[in-house]
């Protein structure tokens, strides 16, 4: 399926392409998700090792069992995640 991930504040396209799911897109593009808008994303058991999620909007995202080891989450919105 076609997935597009945009920047939280500017709507600039950060990631676009054919992926199995939003989780697949996020896992394959961990290094380029600074300021990503991932509100409500289903990221259960996602491998986000070392992901750059600075200033990302993860409001209401499902992160149960996700690997966030060494992930950068400075100023990320995690309310309800």
Secondary structure, 3 states (H helix, E strand, C coil): CEEEEEECCCCCEEEEEECCCHHHHHHHCHHHCCCEECCCCECCCCECCCCECCCCECCCCECCCCECCCCECCCCECCCC
